[in-house]
Amino acid sequence: MARYLVSQLLQALLVIVFVTLVVAIMLRFSGDPAVAQFQGASAPTTEQLRDIRKALGLDQPFLVQYGHFLGGIVTGNFGTSFRGSTPVRSLIAQAMPPTLLLAFCSLVISLAISLPLGMYAAVHQGRPADHLIRFVSLLGLSFPNFWLGIMLVLVFGVLLRWLPPSGYENAASLVLPSLTIGLILTSTTLRLLRASLLEVLQSQYVTVARSKGLSERTVLYKHALRNTAIPVITFIGLQFGGLIGGVVVVEQVFAWPGLGSLALQAIANRDYPVLQGTVTVLALFVVLVNLLVDLSYGLFDPRVRME
């Protein structure tokens, strides 16, 4: 186990370095941040741009700038925003809770819908209910998340006025954005669970369990469902990691003040420290979630060994 953890941590470190390096390089092709920071009414002069670059530390070689950023990651210091001189750590700390809350609630909604429907469809394979569930899940895969979000806003926020159409004020504000993401995730999770469960239900050990006279409920929950856990958990872990950084569009639709909105603002302002810090935190979360998913395999399947 110790060797496995060390190996995974080293891989995570390499992933973080690679991601931050790629982002730092790509940012240099996005334009001159000194121009974006210039506040004058007329076009900036060469001297003014040079002074801004020096004040922002952009006059140093790229490797020196990147080395300072990597050194700051160790202490949690991602630098200072080019706009307002606010510490990047503070901006991320403000944007992280809304994003985590939205991702967690969306995942809960997805599991609450997909697990019972996926099991029901697998147990009743080929029946009208199975066909209906698969048809509805296919419709869910066909809807873009931003379109579904807009439709929910129009119906529940504008026409019926049951829920706030946007903002981050109270628990009611969380319903529409989390429902938007949760419904989209449900379609894929449901189909994966159904396919995995169908494969397990046709296996030999399930046949043996039935031949012993065990009830279908016992066979389903004690034998079949547990053996479908690994692919489903893997998918859920990947989905949650992707949710942390993949809710950008939904955050824009609902004016949700999360990491996605923060990253888009940083791109528009060419704010290197904020964007690099945001991407680093997102990468850390994805790596951490994947590590926890790998460690959970042994809990559901004793045959899995961490080596």
C-alpha positions as CSV (number, residue, x, y, z in Angstrom):
1,M,0.0,0.0,0.0
2,A,2.8,2.4,0.9
3,R,4.5,1.8,-2.4
4,Y,1.3,2.3,-4.3
5,L,0.6,5.6,-2.5
6,V,4.1,6.9,-3.2
7,S,3.7,5.9,-6.9
8,Q,0.4,7.6,-7.2
9,L,1.7,10.8,-5.5
10,L,4.6,11.0,-7.8
11,Q,2.3,10.6,-10.8
12,A,0.1,13.3,-9.4
13,L,3.1,15.6,-9.0
14,L,4.0,15.0,-12.6
15,V,0.5,15.7,-13.8
16,I,0.3,19.0,-11.9
17,V,3.7,20.1,-13.3
18,F,2.7,19.1,-16.8
19,V,-0.7,20.8,-16.6
20,T,0.6,24.1,-15.1
21,L,3.4,24.2,-17.7
22,V,1.1,23.7,-20.6
23,V,-1.3,26.4,-19.2
24,A,1.6,28.8,-18.6
25,I,2.9,28.3,-22.2
26,M,-0.5,28.7,-23.7
27,L,-1.2,31.9,-21.8
28,R,1.8,33.6,-23.4
29,F,0.0,33.2,-26.8
30,S,-3.2,34.9,-25.5
31,G,-1.9,38.4,-25.8
32,D,-0.1,41.0,-23.8
33,P,-1.5,41.3,-20.3
34,A,0.1,44.7,-20.0
35,V,-2.3,46.0,-22.6
36,A,-5.3,44.6,-20.8
37,Q,-4.1,46.2,-17.5
38,F,-3.6,49.7,-19.0
39,Q,-6.2,52.1,-17.6
40,G,-5.5,55.2,-19.8
41,A,-8.0,56.6,-22.3
42,S,-5.5,56.7,-25.2
43,A,-3.3,53.9,-26.6
44,P,-0.4,53.0,-24.2
45,T,3.1,54.0,-25.1
46,T,6.0,51.6,-25.2
47,E,7.4,53.0,-22.0
48,Q,4.1,52.6,-20.2
49,L,3.7,49.0,-21.3
50,R,7.3,48.3,-20.2
51,D,6.6,49.8,-16.7
52,I,3.4,47.6,-16.4
53,R,5.3,44.5,-17.4
54,K,8.0,45.3,-14.9
55,A,5.4,45.9,-12.1
56,L,3.7,42.6,-12.9
57,G,7.0,40.7,-13.1
58,L,6.5,39.9,-16.8
59,D,9.9,41.3,-17.7
60,Q,11.6,38.2,-16.3
61,P,12.4,35.1,-18.4
62,F,9.6,32.6,-18.8
63,L,11.4,29.8,-16.8
64,V,12.0,32.3,-13.9
65,Q,8.3,33.2,-13.8
66,Y,7.3,29.6,-13.9
67,G,9.8,28.6,-11.3
68,H,8.4,31.3,-8.9
69,F,4.9,29.9,-9.6
70,L,5.9,26.3,-8.8
71,G,7.6,27.5,-5.6
72,G,4.5,29.3,-4.5
73,I,2.4,26.2,-5.0
74,V,4.2,24.4,-2.2
75,T,3.2,27.1,0.3
76,G,-0.2,27.7,-1.2
77,N,0.8,31.1,-2.5
78,F,-0.5,31.4,-6.1
79,G,0.6,35.0,-6.4
80,T,-1.4,38.2,-6.8
81,S,-4.1,39.0,-9.3
82,F,-3.2,41.6,-12.0
83,R,-6.5,43.2,-11.3
84,G,-6.8,44.8,-7.9
85,S,-3.7,43.2,-6.4
86,T,-5.9,40.7,-4.6
87,P,-4.1,37.4,-3.5
88,V,-5.1,34.6,-5.8
89,R,-5.5,32.3,-2.8
90,S,-8.3,34.6,-1.5
91,L,-10.1,34.6,-4.9
92,I,-10.0,30.8,-5.1
93,A,-11.1,30.4,-1.5
94,Q,-14.2,32.5,-2.3
95,A,-15.0,30.7,-5.6
96,M,-14.3,27.1,-4.4
97,P,-17.3,26.6,-2.0
98,P,-20.0,27.4,-4.6
99,T,-18.4,25.1,-7.1
100,L,-17.9,22.2,-4.7
101,L,-21.5,22.6,-3.4
102,L,-22.9,22.6,-7.0
103,A,-20.8,19.6,-8.0
104,F,-21.8,17.6,-4.9
105,C,-25.5,18.3,-5.1
106,S,-25.5,17.5,-8.8
107,L,-23.8,14.2,-8.1
108,V,-26.3,13.4,-5.4
109,I,-29.2,14.1,-7.7
110,S,-27.7,12.0,-10.4
111,L,-27.2,9.0,-8.1
112,A,-30.6,9.3,-6.5
113,I,-32.2,9.0,-10.0
114,S,-29.8,6.7,-11.9
115,L,-29.2,4.0,-9.3
116,P,-32.9,2.9,-8.8
117,L,-33.8,3.4,-12.4
118,G,-30.7,1.6,-13.7
119,M,-31.3,-1.4,-11.4
120,Y,-35.0,-1.5,-12.4
121,A,-34.2,-1.4,-16.1
122,A,-31.6,-4.2,-15.8
123,V,-33.9,-6.5,-13.8
124,H,-36.8,-5.9,-16.2
125,Q,-34.7,-6.1,-19.4
126,G,-36.8,-6.0,-22.6
127,R,-40.0,-4.9,-20.9
128,P,-41.8,-1.6,-21.6
129,A,-40.4,0.0,-18.5
130,D,-36.8,-0.8,-19.7
131,H,-37.5,0.6,-23.1
132,L,-39.0,3.8,-21.6
133,I,-36.1,4.3,-19.2
134,R,-33.5,3.8,-22.0
135,F,-35.4,6.2,-24.3
136,V,-35.6,8.9,-21.7
137,S,-31.8,8.5,-20.9
138,L,-31.0,8.8,-24.6
139,L,-33.0,12.1,-24.6
140,G,-30.9,13.3,-21.7
141,L,-27.7,12.6,-23.6
142,S,-29.0,14.6,-26.5
143,F,-29.6,17.8,-24.5
144,P,-26.7,20.3,-24.1
145,N,-26.4,21.4,-20.5
146,F,-26.7,25.1,-21.3
147,W,-30.0,24.4,-23.3
148,L,-31.5,22.4,-20.4
149,G,-30.5,25.1,-18.0
150,I,-32.1,27.8,-20.0
151,M,-35.3,25.8,-20.4
152,L,-35.5,25.2,-16.6
153,V,-34.9,28.9,-16.0
154,L,-37.8,29.8,-18.4
155,V,-40.2,27.3,-16.9
156,F,-39.5,27.4,-13.2
157,G,-37.8,30.8,-12.8
158,V,-39.7,33.0,-15.3
159,L,-43.1,31.4,-16.0
160,L,-43.9,29.7,-12.7
161,R,-41.7,31.8,-10.5
162,W,-41.1,28.9,-8.2
163,L,-37.3,29.2,-8.0
164,P,-34.7,31.9,-8.4
165,P,-33.6,32.0,-12.1
166,S,-30.0,32.9,-11.2
167,G,-27.6,34.0,-8.4
168,Y,-26.2,32.5,-5.3
169,E,-28.3,33.6,-2.4
170,N,-30.0,30.7,-0.6
171,A,-30.7,27.0,-0.9
172,A,-33.4,27.7,-3.5
173,S,-30.8,29.2,-5.8
174,L,-29.0,25.8,-5.9
175,V,-31.9,23.8,-7.2
176,L,-31.9,24.7,-10.9
177,P,-28.2,24.6,-11.6
178,S,-27.7,21.3,-9.7
179,L,-30.8,19.8,-11.4
180,T,-29.4,20.9,-14.8
181,I,-26.1,19.1,-14.3
182,G,-27.6,16.2,-12.3
183,L,-30.0,15.3,-15.1
184,I,-27.3,15.3,-17.7
185,L,-25.1,13.1,-15.6
186,T,-28.0,10.7,-14.8
187,S,-28.4,9.6,-18.4
188,T,-24.8,8.3,-18.7
189,T,-24.7,6.8,-15.2
190,L,-28.0,5.1,-15.7
191,R,-26.9,3.4,-18.9
192,L,-23.6,2.4,-17.5
193,L,-25.2,0.8,-14.4
194,R,-27.7,-1.0,-16.5
195,A,-25.1,-2.4,-18.9
196,S,-22.8,-3.5,-16.0
197,L,-25.6,-5.0,-14.0
198,L,-26.9,-7.0,-17.0
199,E,-23.5,-8.5,-17.6
200,V,-23.2,-9.5,-13.9
201,L,-26.7,-11.0,-13.8
202,Q,-25.8,-13.4,-16.6
203,S,-22.6,-14.6,-14.8
204,Q,-22.1,-18.0,-13.4
205,Y,-21.9,-17.1,-9.7
206,V,-25.3,-15.3,-9.9
207,T,-26.8,-18.5,-11.4
208,V,-25.3,-20.5,-8.5
209,A,-26.8,-18.0,-6.0
210,R,-30.2,-18.4,-7.5
211,S,-29.9,-22.2,-7.6
212,K,-29.4,-22.1,-3.8
213,G,-32.8,-20.6,-3.4
214,L,-31.8,-17.1,-2.6
215,S,-34.3,-14.4,-3.2
216,E,-33.9,-12.0,-6.2
217,R,-33.4,-9.1,-3.8
218,T,-30.5,-10.9,-2.1
219,V,-29.0,-11.9,-5.4
220,L,-29.3,-8.3,-6.7
221,Y,-28.0,-6.4,-3.7
222,K,-25.6,-8.8,-2.1
223,H,-24.0,-10.4,-5.2
224,A,-24.8,-8.5,-8.4
225,L,-24.8,-4.9,-7.4
226,R,-21.5,-5.1,-5.4
227,N,-19.7,-6.6,-8.4
228,T,-20.9,-3.7,-10.6
229,A,-19.5,-1.2,-8.2
230,I,-16.0,-0.8,-9.6
231,P,-16.9,0.5,-13.1
232,V,-19.7,2.7,-11.7
233,I,-17.5,4.1,-9.0
234,T,-14.7,4.8,-11.5
235,F,-17.2,6.6,-13.7
236,I,-18.6,8.6,-10.8
237,G,-15.2,9.6,-9.6
238,L,-14.2,10.8,-13.0
239,Q,-17.5,12.6,-13.3
240,F,-17.0,14.4,-10.0
241,G,-13.5,15.4,-10.9
242,G,-14.8,16.7,-14.2
243,L,-17.7,18.4,-12.5
244,I,-15.3,20.6,-10.5
245,G,-13.9,22.2,-13.7
246,G,-16.7,21.3,-16.1
247,V,-19.5,23.5,-14.8
248,V,-18.3,26.6,-16.6
249,V,-21.2,26.9,-19.0
250,V,-23.8,26.2,-16.3
251,E,-22.2,28.7,-13.9
252,Q,-22.5,31.3,-16.7
253,V,-26.2,30.5,-17.3
254,F,-27.1,30.8,-13.7
255,A,-24.6,33.5,-12.7
256,W,-23.0,31.1,-10.3
257,P,-19.9,32.6,-8.7
258,G,-17.7,29.5,-8.9
259,L,-14.3,28.5,-10.2
260,G,-15.6,28.4,-13.8
261,S,-16.7,32.0,-13.7
262,L,-13.4,33.0,-12.0
263,A,-11.4,31.3,-14.8
264,L,-13.4,32.9,-17.6
265,Q,-12.9,36.4,-16.0
266,A,-9.2,35.6,-15.7
267,I,-9.0,34.7,-19.4
268,A,-10.8,37.9,-20.4
269,N,-8.5,40.0,-18.3
270,R,-5.4,38.0,-19.3
271,D,-4.8,37.5,-15.5
272,Y,-2.1,34.9,-15.5
273,P,-1.8,34.3,-11.8
274,V,-5.6,33.8,-11.3
275,L,-5.9,31.4,-14.3
276,Q,-2.8,29.4,-13.4
277,G,-4.0,29.1,-9.7
278,T,-7.5,28.1,-10.7
279,V,-6.2,25.4,-13.1
280,T,-3.8,24.1,-10.5
281,V,-6.5,23.7,-7.9
282,L,-8.8,22.0,-10.4
283,A,-6.0,19.6,-11.4
284,L,-5.3,18.9,-7.7
285,F,-9.0,18.0,-7.1
286,V,-9.2,15.7,-10.1
287,V,-6.0,13.9,-9.1
288,L,-7.3,13.6,-5.5
289,V,-10.7,12.2,-6.5
290,N,-9.1,9.7,-8.8
291,L,-6.7,8.6,-6.0
292,L,-9.6,8.1,-3.6
293,V,-11.5,6.1,-6.3
294,D,-8.5,3.8,-6.7
295,L,-8.2,3.3,-3.0
296,S,-11.9,2.4,-2.7
297,Y,-11.6,-0.5,-5.1
298,G,-10.4,-2.8,-2.3
299,L,-13.5,-2.1,-0.2
300,F,-15.8,-3.4,-2.9
301,D,-13.7,-6.2,-4.4
302,P,-11.2,-8.0,-2.1
303,R,-9.5,-9.4,-5.1
304,V,-8.1,-5.9,-5.9
305,R,-4.7,-5.3,-4.3
306,M,-2.9,-2.0,-4.2
307,E,0.7,-2.7,-5.3
